[in-house]
Amino acid sequence: MKRYGFLLGALLVALVILNTPFATALRFEFDSEKDIADWELGPQAEAEVKDGLLELTVMGGQNSGIYFGEDNWTDYTMEVHARKKDGTPYFHLFARTQKPTLDFYFMEISYNSNTTSLFMFSGGAANEITPDPPGRPPRPNSKDTKGGDSYTIVLEVEGDTIRSFIDGKLMVEATDKTYKDGRPGLGGRDSTVWYDYVEINGPGIAPTPVQPLGKLAVMWGSLKRR
């Protein structure tokens, strides 16, 4: 009888722990148009949420996209999983975007030059900040090419340092002192890209709470074995 009393008490404690939200990164999974209701579209950009994806199209030769978050965000790491439409020439991620949306940092995966690079834009004019040497690293081949290449892409800003990663590999690390804060964003140029999720974390960014209830069965099984 004492054994079952112990198990019941342990289970109640486990339920309290497992139902307590745990802070993670701020995450968007695009279940509804509400996810992007307060995001800002840049010039020549169109966005739609459908079938659990964010579809973003940028036209007219613009380096543009869609922007979210707060102007006072400083250091952060943004991760996306994205797939481009066949024939689309670019993936872009933006960091520290100013208002109006002509000034920002962005990373580029280019299918025209088959490279990846980092830029600082000021007044709509491009200034490449990819260190040379070593210069632009080659664009890695996608491990998933079904329906258009896909990658897990990360853009990180920390102080004066900007880093880009593709599928977990550091691609470019550069330094620039132009912008200290600003919003992140997604984009391209003459491109259509689908995003499965966007995840971002850093100082002052309120996380999305999660409830790891999937661990309950594992914990209950362990308690029963005892």
DRENPA-3360 file (N, C-alpha, C; in nm, 2 decimals, always signed):
BEGIN
1 = MKRYGFLL = +0.08/-0.12/+0.00/+0.00/+0.00/+0.00/+0.09/+0.13/+0.00 ~ +0.20/+0.12/+0.08/+0.29/+0.23/+0.09/+0.35/+0.26/-0.05 ~ +0.38/+0.15/-0.12/+0.44/+0.16/-0.25/+0.35/+0.24/-0.34 ~ +0.22/+0.21/-0.35/+0.13/+0.28/-0.44/+0.11/+0.42/-0.39 ~ +0.12/+0.44/-0.26/+0.11/+0.58/-0.21/+0.23/+0.66/-0.26 ~ +0.34/+0.60/-0.26/+0.46/+0.67/-0.31/+0.45/+0.70/-0.46 ~ +0.40/+0.60/-0.53/+0.39/+0.62/-0.68/+0.29/+0.73/-0.71 ~ +0.18/+0.73/-0.64/+0.08/+0.84/-0.66/+0.14/+0.98/-0.63;
9 = GALLVALV = +0.21/+0.98/-0.52/+0.27/+1.11/-0.48/+0.37/+1.16/-0.58 ~ +0.46/+1.06/-0.63/+0.56/+1.09/-0.73/+0.49/+1.14/-0.86 ~ +0.38/+1.07/-0.90/+0.31/+1.11/-1.02/+0.26/+1.25/-1.01 ~ +0.20/+1.28/-0.90/+0.15/+1.42/-0.88/+0.26/+1.52/-0.89 ~ +0.37/+1.49/-0.83/+0.49/+1.59/-0.85/+0.53/+1.60/-0.99 ~ +0.53/+1.48/-1.06/+0.57/+1.48/-1.20/+0.47/+1.57/-1.29 ~ +0.34/+1.55/-1.26/+0.24/+1.63/-1.33/+0.26/+1.78/-1.31 ~ +0.29/+1.82/-1.19/+0.32/+1.96/-1.16/+0.43/+2.01/-1.24;
17 = ILNTPFAT = +0.55/+1.93/-1.24/+0.67/+1.97/-1.31/+0.64/+1.98/-1.46 ~ +0.58/+1.87/-1.52/+0.56/+1.86/-1.66/+0.46/+1.96/-1.72 ~ +0.37/+2.01/-1.63/+0.27/+2.11/-1.68/+0.32/+2.25/-1.66 ~ +0.44/+2.27/-1.61/+0.50/+2.40/-1.59/+0.56/+2.44/-1.72 ~ +0.53/+2.55/-1.78/+0.59/+2.60/-1.90/+0.74/+2.62/-1.89 ~ +0.81/+2.57/-1.99/+0.95/+2.59/-1.99/+0.99/+2.69/-2.10 ~ +1.07/+2.79/-2.07/+1.10/+2.89/-2.17/+1.20/+2.84/-2.27 ~ +1.17/+2.87/-2.40/+1.25/+2.83/-2.51/+1.27/+2.96/-2.59;
25 = ALRFEFDS = +1.31/+2.94/-2.72/+1.32/+3.06/-2.81/+1.18/+3.10/-2.85 ~ +1.17/+3.22/-2.90/+1.04/+3.26/-2.97/+1.03/+3.19/-3.10 ~ +0.92/+3.12/-3.12/+0.91/+3.03/-3.23/+0.77/+3.05/-3.30 ~ +0.78/+3.05/-3.44/+0.66/+3.07/-3.52/+0.66/+2.94/-3.61 ~ +0.54/+2.88/-3.61/+0.52/+2.76/-3.69/+0.42/+2.77/-3.80 ~ +0.36/+2.89/-3.81/+0.27/+2.93/-3.93/+0.15/+2.84/-3.94 ~ +0.08/+2.83/-3.83/-0.05/+2.76/-3.83/-0.17/+2.84/-3.88 ~ -0.15/+2.98/-3.88/-0.25/+3.07/-3.91/-0.20/+3.20/-3.96;
33 = EKDIADWE = -0.28/+3.28/-4.03/-0.24/+3.41/-4.08/-0.21/+3.50/-3.96 ~ -0.27/+3.47/-3.84/-0.25/+3.55/-3.72/-0.10/+3.55/-3.69 ~ -0.02/+3.45/-3.72/+0.12/+3.45/-3.69/+0.20/+3.56/-3.75 ~ +0.15/+3.61/-3.86/+0.22/+3.72/-3.93/+0.14/+3.85/-3.94 ~ +0.03/+3.86/-3.85/-0.06/+3.97/-3.86/+0.01/+4.11/-3.84 ~ +0.11/+4.11/-3.75/+0.18/+4.23/-3.72/+0.32/+4.24/-3.78 ~ +0.35/+4.15/-3.87/+0.48/+4.16/-3.94/+0.47/+4.26/-4.06 ~ +0.58/+4.32/-4.09/+0.58/+4.43/-4.20/+0.64/+4.38/-4.33;
41 = LGPQAEAE = +0.56/+4.39/-4.43/+0.62/+4.36/-4.57/+0.70/+4.47/-4.62 ~ +0.81/+4.43/-4.68/+0.90/+4.53/-4.75/+0.85/+4.55/-4.89 ~ +0.92/+4.64/-4.97/+0.88/+4.67/-5.11/+0.88/+4.54/-5.19 ~ +0.78/+4.53/-5.27/+0.77/+4.42/-5.37/+0.76/+4.28/-5.31 ~ +0.71/+4.27/-5.19/+0.71/+4.14/-5.12/+0.56/+4.11/-5.09 ~ +0.53/+3.98/-5.11/+0.40/+3.92/-5.07/+0.42/+3.80/-4.99 ~ +0.33/+3.79/-4.89/+0.34/+3.67/-4.79/+0.20/+3.62/-4.77 ~ +0.20/+3.48/-4.75/+0.07/+3.41/-4.72/+0.11/+3.29/-4.64;
49 = VKDGLLEL = +0.02/+3.26/-4.54/+0.03/+3.14/-4.46/-0.07/+3.04/-4.51 ~ -0.02/+2.92/-4.55/-0.11/+2.82/-4.60/-0.04/+2.68/-4.58 ~ -0.12/+2.58/-4.55/-0.07/+2.44/-4.53/+0.05/+2.43/-4.43 ~ +0.04/+2.52/-4.33/+0.15/+2.51/-4.22/+0.28/+2.57/-4.26 ~ +0.28/+2.65/-4.37/+0.40/+2.71/-4.42/+0.38/+2.86/-4.44 ~ +0.49/+2.94/-4.43/+0.49/+3.08/-4.47/+0.54/+3.08/-4.61 ~ +0.46/+3.13/-4.71/+0.51/+3.14/-4.85/+0.54/+3.29/-4.87 ~ +0.67/+3.32/-4.91/+0.71/+3.46/-4.93/+0.77/+3.47/-5.07;
57 = TVMGGQNS = +0.72/+3.57/-5.14/+0.76/+3.60/-5.28/+0.81/+3.74/-5.28 ~ +0.93/+3.76/-5.34/+0.98/+3.90/-5.36/+1.01/+3.92/-5.50 ~ +0.96/+4.03/-5.56/+0.97/+4.05/-5.70/+1.04/+4.18/-5.74 ~ +1.06/+4.21/-5.86/+1.11/+4.34/-5.91/+1.26/+4.36/-5.88 ~ +1.34/+4.26/-5.86/+1.48/+4.29/-5.83/+1.51/+4.35/-5.70 ~ +1.41/+4.35/-5.61/+1.43/+4.41/-5.48/+1.50/+4.31/-5.38 ~ +1.59/+4.36/-5.30/+1.64/+4.28/-5.18/+1.54/+4.32/-5.07 ~ +1.44/+4.24/-5.06/+1.33/+4.27/-4.97/+1.27/+4.15/-4.90;
65 = GIYFGEDN = +1.17/+4.17/-4.82/+1.11/+4.05/-4.75/+1.00/+4.09/-4.65 ~ +1.00/+4.02/-4.54/+0.90/+4.05/-4.43/+0.98/+4.06/-4.30 ~ +0.94/+4.15/-4.22/+1.02/+4.18/-4.09/+0.93/+4.18/-3.97 ~ +0.99/+4.14/-3.86/+0.91/+4.12/-3.74/+0.99/+4.16/-3.62 ~ +0.93/+4.16/-3.50/+1.00/+4.19/-3.38/+1.01/+4.33/-3.34 ~ +1.11/+4.37/-3.26/+1.12/+4.51/-3.20/+1.24/+4.58/-3.25 ~ +1.23/+4.71/-3.27/+1.34/+4.79/-3.31/+1.46/+4.79/-3.21 ~ +1.43/+4.76/-3.09/+1.54/+4.76/-2.99/+1.61/+4.63/-2.96;
73 = WTDYTMEV = +1.57/+4.52/-3.04/+1.64/+4.40/-3.03/+1.79/+4.41/-3.07 ~ +1.88/+4.37/-3.00/+2.02/+4.39/-3.03/+2.09/+4.26/-3.08 ~ +2.13/+4.17/-2.98/+2.20/+4.05/-3.01/+2.09/+3.94/-3.02 ~ +2.10/+3.86/-3.13/+2.00/+3.75/-3.14/+2.05/+3.65/-3.24 ~ +2.00/+3.53/-3.23/+2.02/+3.42/-3.32/+1.89/+3.38/-3.38 ~ +1.88/+3.38/-3.51/+1.76/+3.34/-3.58/+1.78/+3.22/-3.66 ~ +1.70/+3.12/-3.65/+1.71/+2.99/-3.72/+1.58/+2.97/-3.80 ~ +1.59/+2.93/-3.93/+1.47/+2.89/-4.01/+1.50/+2.76/-4.08;
81 = HARKKDGT = +1.39/+2.69/-4.11/+1.40/+2.58/-4.21/+1.32/+2.63/-4.33 ~ +1.39/+2.64/-4.44/+1.33/+2.70/-4.56/+1.36/+2.61/-4.69 ~ +1.26/+2.62/-4.78/+1.27/+2.55/-4.91/+1.24/+2.65/-5.01 ~ +1.32/+2.66/-5.12/+1.29/+2.75/-5.22/+1.22/+2.69/-5.34 ~ +1.15/+2.77/-5.41/+1.09/+2.72/-5.54/+1.19/+2.69/-5.64 ~ +1.18/+2.58/-5.72/+1.27/+2.55/-5.82/+1.29/+2.68/-5.91 ~ +1.41/+2.71/-5.94/+1.44/+2.83/-6.03/+1.46/+2.95/-5.95 ~ +1.42/+2.96/-5.82/+1.45/+3.07/-5.74/+1.60/+3.09/-5.71;
89 = PYFHLFAR = +1.65/+3.21/-5.73/+1.79/+3.23/-5.73/+1.85/+3.26/-5.59 ~ +1.77/+3.29/-5.49/+1.83/+3.34/-5.36/+1.75/+3.29/-5.24 ~ +1.82/+3.27/-5.13/+1.77/+3.28/-4.99/+1.83/+3.40/-4.92 ~ +1.75/+3.48/-4.85/+1.80/+3.59/-4.77/+1.75/+3.58/-4.63 ~ +1.83/+3.62/-4.53/+1.79/+3.64/-4.39/+1.84/+3.78/-4.35 ~ +1.75/+3.86/-4.28/+1.79/+3.99/-4.24/+1.81/+4.00/-4.09 ~ +1.90/+4.10/-4.05/+1.92/+4.13/-3.91/+1.93/+4.28/-3.89 ~ +1.89/+4.33/-3.78/+1.90/+4.47/-3.74/+1.85/+4.56/-3.85;
97 = TQKPTLDF = +1.73/+4.52/-3.89/+1.66/+4.61/-4.00/+1.61/+4.74/-3.94 ~ +1.64/+4.85/-4.01/+1.60/+4.98/-3.96/+1.47/+5.02/-4.03 ~ +1.42/+5.13/-3.99/+1.30/+5.19/-4.06/+1.34/+5.32/-4.13 ~ +1.30/+5.34/-4.26/+1.23/+5.24/-4.34/+1.33/+5.12/-4.38 ~ +1.27/+5.02/-4.44/+1.34/+4.90/-4.46/+1.44/+4.90/-4.58 ~ +1.53/+4.99/-4.57/+1.64/+5.01/-4.67/+1.78/+4.98/-4.61 ~ +1.78/+4.98/-4.47/+1.91/+4.97/-4.40/+1.90/+4.84/-4.31 ~ +2.00/+4.75/-4.33/+2.00/+4.62/-4.26/+2.13/+4.55/-4.29;
105 = YFMEISYN = +2.15/+4.44/-4.22/+2.24/+4.33/-4.26/+2.16/+4.22/-4.32 ~ +2.22/+4.15/-4.42/+2.16/+4.03/-4.46/+2.26/+3.93/-4.51 ~ +2.22/+3.80/-4.49/+2.30/+3.69/-4.55/+2.23/+3.65/-4.67 ~ +2.31/+3.60/-4.77/+2.26/+3.56/-4.89/+2.31/+3.42/-4.93 ~ +2.22/+3.33/-4.97/+2.26/+3.21/-5.04/+2.23/+3.23/-5.19 ~ +2.33/+3.23/-5.27/+2.31/+3.27/-5.42/+2.32/+3.15/-5.50 ~ +2.22/+3.13/-5.59/+2.23/+3.02/-5.69/+2.29/+3.08/-5.83 ~ +2.30/+3.21/-5.84/+2.37/+3.27/-5.95/+2.52/+3.25/-5.95;
113 = SNTTSLFM = +2.58/+3.28/-5.83/+2.72/+3.26/-5.81/+2.76/+3.13/-5.74 ~ +2.65/+3.06/-5.69/+2.67/+2.94/-5.61/+2.77/+2.97/-5.49 ~ +2.74/+3.08/-5.42/+2.82/+3.12/-5.30/+2.72/+3.16/-5.19 ~ +2.78/+3.19/-5.08/+2.70/+3.25/-4.97/+2.79/+3.37/-4.91 ~ +2.72/+3.47/-4.87/+2.79/+3.60/-4.84/+2.71/+3.68/-4.73 ~ +2.77/+3.79/-4.68/+2.71/+3.88/-4.59/+2.72/+4.02/-4.64 ~ +2.61/+4.10/-4.62/+2.60/+4.24/-4.67/+2.55/+4.33/-4.56 ~ +2.60/+4.46/-4.58/+2.54/+4.57/-4.50/+2.48/+4.66/-4.60;
121 = FSGGAANE = +2.35/+4.69/-4.59/+2.28/+4.78/-4.68/+2.26/+4.92/-4.61 ~ +2.28/+5.03/-4.68/+2.26/+5.16/-4.62/+2.20/+5.24/-4.73 ~ +2.07/+5.29/-4.71/+2.00/+5.37/-4.81/+1.97/+5.29/-4.93 ~ +1.96/+5.16/-4.92/+1.93/+5.07/-5.03/+2.05/+5.03/-5.11 ~ +2.17/+5.08/-5.07/+2.29/+5.05/-5.14/+2.37/+4.93/-5.07 ~ +2.42/+4.84/-5.15/+2.48/+4.72/-5.09/+2.63/+4.75/-5.06 ~ +2.67/+4.70/-4.94/+2.81/+4.70/-4.91/+2.85/+4.56/-4.86 ~ +2.92/+4.48/-4.94/+2.95/+4.35/-4.90/+3.05/+4.35/-4.78;
129 = ITPDPPGR = +3.03/+4.27/-4.68/+3.12/+4.27/-4.56/+3.17/+4.13/-4.54 ~ +3.16/+4.04/-4.64/+3.22/+3.91/-4.64/+3.37/+3.93/-4.64 ~ +3.44/+3.88/-4.54/+3.59/+3.90/-4.53/+3.66/+3.84/-4.66 ~ +3.76/+3.92/-4.71/+3.83/+3.88/-4.83/+3.98/+3.91/-4.80 ~ +4.07/+3.81/-4.78/+4.04/+3.67/-4.78/+3.96/+3.63/-4.65 ~ +3.89/+3.51/-4.65/+3.90/+3.41/-4.76/+3.80/+3.42/-4.87 ~ +3.71/+3.52/-4.86/+3.61/+3.54/-4.97/+3.49/+3.46/-4.95 ~ +3.40/+3.46/-5.04/+3.27/+3.39/-5.03/+3.29/+3.24/-5.04;
137 = PPRPNSKD = +3.24/+3.17/-4.94/+3.25/+3.02/-4.94/+3.14/+2.97/-5.04 ~ +3.17/+2.85/-5.10/+3.07/+2.79/-5.20/+2.94/+2.76/-5.13 ~ +2.83/+2.77/-5.20/+2.70/+2.73/-5.15/+2.70/+2.58/-5.13 ~ +2.67/+2.53/-5.01/+2.67/+2.38/-5.00/+2.55/+2.32/-5.07 ~ +2.57/+2.20/-5.12/+2.46/+2.13/-5.18/+2.35/+2.10/-5.08 ~ +2.23/+2.11/-5.11/+2.12/+2.08/-5.02/+2.11/+1.93/-5.01 ~ +2.08/+1.88/-4.88/+2.06/+1.74/-4.86/+1.92/+1.70/-4.89 ~ +1.83/+1.80/-4.91/+1.69/+1.77/-4.94/+1.65/+1.85/-5.06;
145 = TKGGDSYT = +1.64/+1.79/-5.18/+1.61/+1.86/-5.30/+1.47/+1.84/-5.35 ~ +1.39/+1.76/-5.28/+1.26/+1.73/-5.32/+1.17/+1.85/-5.33 ~ +1.13/+1.89/-5.45/+1.04/+2.01/-5.46/+1.11/+2.14/-5.45 ~ +1.25/+2.14/-5.46/+1.32/+2.27/-5.44/+1.41/+2.25/-5.32 ~ +1.54/+2.30/-5.33/+1.63/+2.28/-5.23/+1.59/+2.34/-5.09 ~ +1.62/+2.27/-4.98/+1.59/+2.31/-4.85/+1.71/+2.32/-4.76 ~ +1.72/+2.41/-4.67/+1.83/+2.42/-4.57/+1.77/+2.46/-4.44 ~ +1.85/+2.43/-4.33/+1.83/+2.50/-4.20/+1.94/+2.61/-4.20;
153 = IVLEVEGD = +1.89/+2.73/-4.19/+1.98/+2.85/-4.20/+1.97/+2.93/-4.07 ~ +2.09/+2.98/-4.03/+2.10/+3.06/-3.91/+2.17/+3.18/-3.94 ~ +2.12/+3.30/-3.89/+2.19/+3.42/-3.89/+2.20/+3.47/-3.75 ~ +2.32/+3.51/-3.71/+2.35/+3.55/-3.57/+2.42/+3.68/-3.57 ~ +2.37/+3.77/-3.48/+2.44/+3.90/-3.46/+2.47/+3.91/-3.31 ~ +2.60/+3.94/-3.28/+2.65/+3.95/-3.15/+2.75/+4.06/-3.14 ~ +2.71/+4.18/-3.08/+2.80/+4.29/-3.08/+2.82/+4.34/-3.22 ~ +2.95/+4.35/-3.26/+2.98/+4.39/-3.40/+3.01/+4.27/-3.49;
161 = TIRSFIDG = +2.97/+4.15/-3.44/+3.00/+4.03/-3.52/+2.87/+3.97/-3.58 ~ +2.88/+3.94/-3.71/+2.77/+3.87/-3.78/+2.81/+3.74/-3.83 ~ +2.73/+3.64/-3.81/+2.77/+3.50/-3.85/+2.65/+3.44/-3.92 ~ +2.69/+3.36/-4.02/+2.58/+3.28/-4.10/+2.62/+3.13/-4.09 ~ +2.52/+3.05/-4.08/+2.54/+2.90/-4.08/+2.44/+2.84/-4.17 ~ +2.48/+2.73/-4.23/+2.39/+2.65/-4.32/+2.40/+2.51/-4.28 ~ +2.29/+2.45/-4.24/+2.29/+2.31/-4.19/+2.39/+2.28/-4.09 ~ +2.41/+2.38/-3.99/+2.49/+2.36/-3.88/+2.64/+2.40/-3.90;
169 = KLMVEATD = +2.68/+2.44/-4.02/+2.81/+2.47/-4.05/+2.83/+2.62/-4.06 ~ +2.93/+2.68/-3.99/+2.96/+2.82/-4.00/+3.01/+2.85/-4.15 ~ +2.95/+2.95/-4.21/+2.98/+2.98/-4.35/+3.06/+3.11/-4.36 ~ +3.01/+3.22/-4.30/+3.08/+3.35/-4.30/+3.07/+3.41/-4.16 ~ +3.18/+3.47/-4.12/+3.18/+3.55/-4.00/+3.25/+3.68/-4.03 ~ +3.18/+3.79/-4.00/+3.22/+3.93/-4.04/+3.20/+4.02/-3.92 ~ +3.27/+4.14/-3.93/+3.25/+4.24/-3.83/+3.21/+4.37/-3.89 ~ +3.11/+4.44/-3.83/+3.07/+4.57/-3.88/+3.00/+4.65/-3.77;
177 = KTYKDGRP = +3.03/+4.78/-3.76/+2.98/+4.86/-3.65/+2.86/+4.95/-3.69 ~ +2.80/+4.93/-3.80/+2.70/+5.02/-3.85/+2.57/+5.02/-3.77 ~ +2.51/+4.90/-3.75/+2.38/+4.89/-3.68/+2.40/+4.82/-3.55 ~ +2.34/+4.88/-3.44/+2.35/+4.82/-3.31/+2.23/+4.74/-3.27 ~ +2.12/+4.77/-3.33/+1.99/+4.70/-3.30/+1.90/+4.71/-3.42 ~ +1.78/+4.64/-3.41/+1.69/+4.64/-3.52/+1.62/+4.50/-3.54 ~ +1.52/+4.50/-3.63/+1.44/+4.38/-3.64/+1.50/+4.27/-3.73 ~ +1.47/+4.15/-3.71/+1.51/+4.04/-3.80/+1.41/+4.03/-3.92;
185 = GLGGRDST = +1.44/+3.96/-4.02/+1.35/+3.94/-4.13/+1.39/+3.83/-4.22 ~ +1.29/+3.79/-4.31/+1.31/+3.68/-4.41/+1.29/+3.74/-4.55 ~ +1.36/+3.69/-4.65/+1.34/+3.75/-4.78/+1.42/+3.68/-4.89 ~ +1.44/+3.76/-5.00/+1.51/+3.71/-5.11/+1.51/+3.82/-5.22 ~ +1.53/+3.77/-5.34/+1.53/+3.87/-5.46/+1.48/+3.79/-5.58 ~ +1.37/+3.83/-5.64/+1.31/+3.75/-5.75/+1.29/+3.61/-5.71 ~ +1.24/+3.59/-5.59/+1.24/+3.45/-5.53/+1.11/+3.42/-5.46 ~ +1.08/+3.29/-5.45/+0.97/+3.24/-5.37/+1.03/+3.13/-5.28;
193 = VWYDYVEI = +1.01/+3.15/-5.15/+1.06/+3.06/-5.05/+0.95/+3.02/-4.95 ~ +0.95/+2.89/-4.91/+0.85/+2.85/-4.81/+0.93/+2.82/-4.68 ~ +0.87/+2.87/-4.57/+0.94/+2.85/-4.43/+0.85/+2.76/-4.35 ~ +0.92/+2.66/-4.29/+0.85/+2.57/-4.20/+0.83/+2.63/-4.06 ~ +0.94/+2.70/-4.02/+0.94/+2.76/-3.89/+1.04/+2.87/-3.89 ~ +1.02/+2.97/-3.79/+1.12/+3.07/-3.76/+1.14/+3.06/-3.61 ~ +1.27/+3.06/-3.56/+1.29/+3.05/-3.42/+1.40/+3.16/-3.39 ~ +1.38/+3.24/-3.29/+1.48/+3.34/-3.25/+1.49/+3.36/-3.10;
201 = NGPGIAPT = +1.61/+3.38/-3.06/+1.63/+3.40/-2.92/+1.75/+3.50/-2.90 ~ +1.74/+3.57/-2.78/+1.84/+3.67/-2.75/+1.79/+3.75/-2.63 ~ +1.87/+3.84/-2.58/+1.83/+3.93/-2.46/+1.71/+4.01/-2.50 ~ +1.61/+4.01/-2.41/+1.49/+4.10/-2.43/+1.39/+4.04/-2.52 ~ +1.41/+3.92/-2.57/+1.31/+3.85/-2.66/+1.23/+3.75/-2.58 ~ +1.10/+3.78/-2.56/+1.01/+3.70/-2.48/+1.00/+3.56/-2.55 ~ +1.03/+3.45/-2.48/+1.02/+3.32/-2.54/+0.88/+3.26/-2.55 ~ +0.86/+3.16/-2.63/+0.74/+3.09/-2.64/+0.74/+2.98/-2.54;
209 = PVQPLGKL = +0.64/+2.97/-2.45/+0.64/+2.87/-2.35/+0.60/+2.73/-2.41 ~ +0.66/+2.63/-2.37/+0.63/+2.49/-2.41/+0.60/+2.40/-2.30 ~ +0.52/+2.30/-2.32/+0.49/+2.21/-2.21/+0.53/+2.07/-2.25 ~ +0.63/+2.01/-2.19/+0.69/+1.88/-2.24/+0.61/+1.77/-2.19 ~ +0.48/+1.76/-2.22/+0.39/+1.66/-2.17/+0.43/+1.52/-2.23 ~ +0.50/+1.52/-2.34/+0.54/+1.39/-2.40/+0.63/+1.31/-2.31 ~ +0.69/+1.38/-2.21/+0.78/+1.30/-2.12/+0.71/+1.23/-2.01 ~ +0.58/+1.26/-2.00/+0.50/+1.20/-1.89/+0.50/+1.05/-1.89;
217 = AVMWGSLK = +0.47/+0.99/-2.01/+0.47/+0.84/-2.02/+0.60/+0.78/-1.99 ~ +0.71/+0.85/-2.03/+0.84/+0.79/-1.99/+0.87/+0.79/-1.84 ~ +0.83/+0.91/-1.78/+0.85/+0.92/-1.63/+0.76/+0.82/-1.56 ~ +0.63/+0.80/-1.60/+0.54/+0.71/-1.54/+0.59/+0.57/-1.55 ~ +0.64/+0.53/-1.67/+0.70/+0.40/-1.68/+0.81/+0.37/-1.59 ~ +0.90/+0.47/-1.57/+1.01/+0.46/-1.48/+0.97/+0.45/-1.34 ~ +0.86/+0.52/-1.30/+0.81/+0.51/-1.16/+0.75/+0.37/-1.13 ~ +0.68/+0.32/-1.23/+0.62/+0.19/-1.21/+0.73/+0.08/-1.20;
225 = RR = +0.84/+0.09/-1.27/+0.95/-0.01/-1.26/+1.01/+0.00/-1.12 ~ +1.00/+0.11/-1.06/+1.06/+0.12/-0.92/+0.97/+0.06/-0.82;
% end
